[in-house]
Amino acid sequence: MQVTVIGAGNMGRGIGHRLVAGGHEVTVVDRDPEQAGRLAEELREAVQGGATVEAAGPDAELSGEVVILAVYYPGSLELARELGDRLAGKVVVDITNPLNQTFDALATAPGTSAAEELAASVPAGTRVVKAFNTTFAGTLVEGQVAGQPLDALIAGDDEEAKETVAQLVRDGGLRAINVGPLERARQLEGLGFLGITLQQPLGLNFQSAWKLIS
Ligand SMILES: NC(=O)c1ccc[n+]([C@@H]2O[C@H](COP(=O)([O-])OP(=O)(O)OC[C@H]3O[C@@H](n4cnc5c(N)ncnc54)[C@H](OP(=O)(O)O)[C@@H]3O)[C@@H](O)[C@H]2O)c1
């Protein structure tokens, strides 16, 4: 699958590693082309199963069906508005944990989520999926914690779009869990926030993962 990752930071790197492990064609975009180039070079060293990696500038055409916005909220909303019609028809993945400026609460209003706000900012026909916000960047590079594959919790209103993201997740060696409609992003963002708050008190150093077991 062709996937564009916008944002060549920590999460662009982590998700990028899972995508190339899964054999996908990845285009890395950043507003700093050198940063995109450096990540593309790192990912090329890790390709498996016919994966390819390219770097592109912010004005490049968005290749592929899936666009992952690996940037902070609310910049993600501004970015979506800037991209405008270039997102039309794509599966757009929101990975944000929308924390406030003091990192002690969510910045979104009660009764909504960053993902739902994003869905209201994209052109009609664009399918927004929430994923990867509950997995830390460093753990995505390996795809596992304590020998167990990461769970990627996925919310969205379009079943086909969610399955597309789930396929990327599974190809990268992770477990995909469909948690329901996009409205569930409210809970996923709460869970992501909770995970962040636990790092310092428990000395986890962002090397922990949420795991659903039965
Ligand atoms: N880090 C984690 O473990 C983690 C886990 C789950 C979810 N998340 C979420 O993932 C998102 C990204 O986090 P991160 O840690 O990867 O941040 P990061 O390391 O700062 O990476 C973001 C990258 O995106 C670039 N960028 C920002 N706006 C852009 C735009 N309009 N066009 C192109 N590139 C742009 C940034 O460039 P500049 O440096 O110039 O701003 C930076 O290179 C956040 O929403 C965060 O809440 C993070």
The ligand as an ORCA input file, in Angstrom:
! r2SCAN-3c Opt
* xyz 0 1
  N       5.708     10.780     20.933
  C       4.881      9.784     21.285
  O       5.263      8.780     21.898
  C       3.433      9.883     20.886
  C       2.586      8.787     21.179
  C       1.264      8.815     20.752
  C       0.793      9.936     20.056
  N       1.629     10.989     19.820
  C       1.109     12.121     19.040
  O       1.808     12.120     17.815
  C       1.908     13.442     17.305
  C       3.366     13.711     16.907
  O       4.170     13.573     18.065
  P       5.759     13.451     17.921
  O       6.258     13.066     19.270
  O       6.108     12.627     16.750
  O       6.144     14.971     17.608
  P       7.489     15.513     16.931
  O       8.628     14.616     17.273
  O       7.575     16.955     17.285
  O       7.221     15.357     15.369
  C       6.336     16.146     14.650
  C       7.011     16.503     13.341
  O       6.033     17.038     12.464
  C       6.557     18.238     11.888
  N       5.444     19.091     11.506
  C       4.660     19.834     12.308
  N       3.731     20.477     11.576
  C       3.944     20.117     10.286
  C       3.324     20.476      9.067
  N       2.303     21.329      9.029
  N       3.785     19.935      7.916
  C       4.826     19.071      7.940
  N       5.475     18.704      9.075
  C       5.028     19.230     10.239
  C       7.380     18.813     13.004
  O       8.213     19.830     12.520
  P       8.730     21.007     13.561
  O       9.773     20.345     14.391
  O       9.240     22.043     12.633
  O       7.526     21.436     14.354
  C       8.112     17.564     13.488
  O       9.196     17.231     12.642
  C       1.363     14.351     18.405
  O       0.043     14.700     18.090
  C       1.368     13.490     19.659
  O       0.327     13.843     20.560
  C       2.923     10.997     20.217
*
